[in-house]
Amino acid sequence: MANHSVRISANTPRCAVQLQGQLQLMSGGSRYKYACFPPYATIEFIMTVQFVPKVKVQTDKAKFSESELVTNYVYKNAIVDKQADGSFAVKPFEEPYHFKVDLKVPKVGVMLVGLGGNNGTTFVASILANRNQLQFHTKEGLKTANYYGSVTQSSTIKLGIDSKGQDVYAPFNSLLPMVNPNDFVVGGWDINGDNLAVAMQKAQVLEYDLQEKLKEQMKEIVPLKSIYYPDFIAANQDERANNCFNRVNGEIHTTGKWSHVEQIRKDIRDFKAANKLDKVIVLWTANTERYADVVSGVNDTAENLLESIKKDHEEIAPSTVFAVASILEHVPYINGSPQNTFVPGVIELAENNCTYIGGDDFKSGQTKLKSVLAQFLVDAGIRPVSIASYNHLGNNDGYNLSSPRQFRSKEISKASVVDDVIASNEILYNDKLGRKIDHCIVIKYLNAVGDSKVAMDEYYSELMLGGHNRISIHNVCEDSLLATPLIIDLLVMTEFLSRVTYKKVSDNKYADMYSVLSFLSYWLKAPLTRPGYQAINGLNKQRQGLDNFLRILIGLEPLDELRFEERLV
Ligand SMILES: NC(=O)c1ccc[n+]([C@@H]2O[C@H](COP(=O)([O-])OP(=O)(O)OC[C@H]3O[C@@H](n4cnc5c(N)ncnc54)[C@H](O)[C@@H]3O)[C@@H](O)[C@H]2O)c1
């Protein structure tokens, strides 16, 4: 094992080190070091991880010890009964809770399904570039690697006001200890066997000079073999599928699905052991699959699902195999694509195994804007009557989506984004006026534009006294450069949330949160929720939930914008 060692303290700027392979993380108490595992050549890296709070709240509600933070918080809400005459009976209630945050940031391994895709390669490149503080030339001059577009790395949260009444903000990730994405150990699977230098070049996402600076490191990373069930992704992906462990003598076999679960479980265990990781998170950023039929007796309960995998039922998708394998390994599983991986049997399995899951479909460009704009219009009392969303893209995602069944998965996930907005306003949307917005979604594959997806949207709304308003938007969504920071945030927050436990004051023991991490909704188009609960799509509401959760954990109250200092005499 050849170690190419570089010792750097936590606060030393990370110098650009010529790496030859995948960075791997080894532990030693509160110190981490990168080491080398064949076939990868790597560097050693020492850093201290003791958490020193940068934001110190002077309150007796939150108590820090060396290892944990315990906070008291009284949750306040109201039960509302809508009466037959249209009035509302509102009964406020309170529930006191204790929250506990484990302050030790663990060594985190990330396994991507679809590692060799546009998102997969851009994710790995972004981590290597930031870890080494790479500088590269574009036609605009010299650029330094950054994490723009990531809420956890590049946004702030309001803490309060200064002595002059002006707002004061702190970095999102400074409130509580969160894993630094530079420290992720990354691995994963792909049905295509290209090394990541070749895959990065084919992806056509990154600036040429940056690719040149990364290619030596990227070429050492080769995805693990994956499973390919041709019925689930577009037929046009077939030529990519040269790295599949269910291909025997050139033939694809879709039987032996339970052995596929076991192989993936083994891959996860091997990755964790080889890198001495505390935690692994698996995230699907592979091709969009067709929807699986939800069939009673097949995938409707955890027990039926496991039985159906053992019987090689045809409605078991590769993504469901990955989800089941991860859950059985107690490894959180995040779905970044639109398909219904989380059939009821998977959700029940996650509940039974107390494992976190989150999905579906990254909310990166057009839909993110829609989840702001539709909410803004309806909250302003304007009545959108139609939204026409068109886009064209030329990457492999678009190629796969040019097939009708895979497009249908995307259409469903994109369409649901205005549902809760409509449901929030009975003045504008009711039985008499109609409870729907005409919502049309078109996706076209246009090879020439590559990863620079072009989204064009028209919002047509009714104004007062028969007037109309038309908003047209032309948005060039750099697909993978928008999606990669979301992947980082989903991983950072999943890891963070898995260190939070809670109890009601009357309970004896702390418990994990509910298995479906709906706090992740901010980053997802069709947020998975606890069965029986409606998804919240409005981006600002989602962000408010995140900010306030971090605030209450450090002993602050949820943020309001009452601004009495200014408004009251
Ligand atoms: N802005 C965005 O990029 C964005 C936004 C929302 C959702 N998504 C979704 O993210 C996914 C990935 O997007 P992308 O642009 O990276 O696509 P991509 O086609 O470039 O990459 C997908 C990768 O998955 C691999 N793959 C397919 N089936 C696999 C399997 N069973 N196991 C392992 N690997 C498999 C492919 O070989 C490919 O390398 C797509 O489903 C896309 O719809 C992307």
The ligand as a Gaussian input file, in Angstrom:
#p B3LYP/6-31G(d) Opt

LIG

0 1
 N      -30.547000      18.845000     -13.435000
 C      -30.370000      17.549000     -13.503000
 O      -29.336000      17.105000     -13.963000
 C      -31.424000      16.636000     -12.989000
 C      -32.534000      17.180000     -12.331000
 C      -33.506000      16.312000     -11.836000
 C      -33.345000      14.953000     -11.973000
 N      -32.286000      14.443000     -12.638000
 C      -32.196000      13.008000     -12.819000
 O      -30.925000      12.549000     -12.404000
 C      -30.613000      11.385000     -13.153000
 C      -29.193000      11.490000     -13.658000
 O      -29.059000      12.583000     -14.549000
 P      -27.740000      12.680000     -15.441000
 O      -27.856000      13.930000     -16.234000
 O      -26.535000      12.447000     -14.620000
 O      -27.982000      11.438000     -16.417000
 P      -26.899000      10.555000     -17.192000
 O      -27.682000       9.809000     -18.216000
 O      -25.764000      11.386000     -17.641000
 O      -26.345000       9.564000     -16.090000
 C      -27.044000       8.452000     -15.655000
 C      -26.045000       7.325000     -15.437000
 O      -26.752000       6.219000     -14.867000
 C      -26.217000       5.043000     -15.418000
 N      -27.194000       3.974000     -15.162000
 C      -28.376000       3.707000     -15.756000
 N      -28.978000       2.657000     -15.164000
 C      -28.167000       2.266000     -14.158000
 C      -28.243000       1.254000     -13.182000
 N      -29.257000       0.398000     -13.123000
 N      -27.241000       1.142000     -12.298000
 C      -26.175000       1.989000     -12.334000
 N      -26.045000       2.956000     -13.245000
 C      -27.032000       3.092000     -14.150000
 C      -25.943000       5.401000     -16.865000
 O      -25.008000       4.526000     -17.470000
 C      -25.410000       6.822000     -16.722000
 O      -24.007000       6.828000     -16.579000
 C      -31.675000      11.274000     -14.260000
 O      -32.672000      10.347000     -13.885000
 C      -32.276000      12.634000     -14.277000
 O      -33.614000      12.645000     -14.737000
 C      -31.314000      15.266000     -13.144000

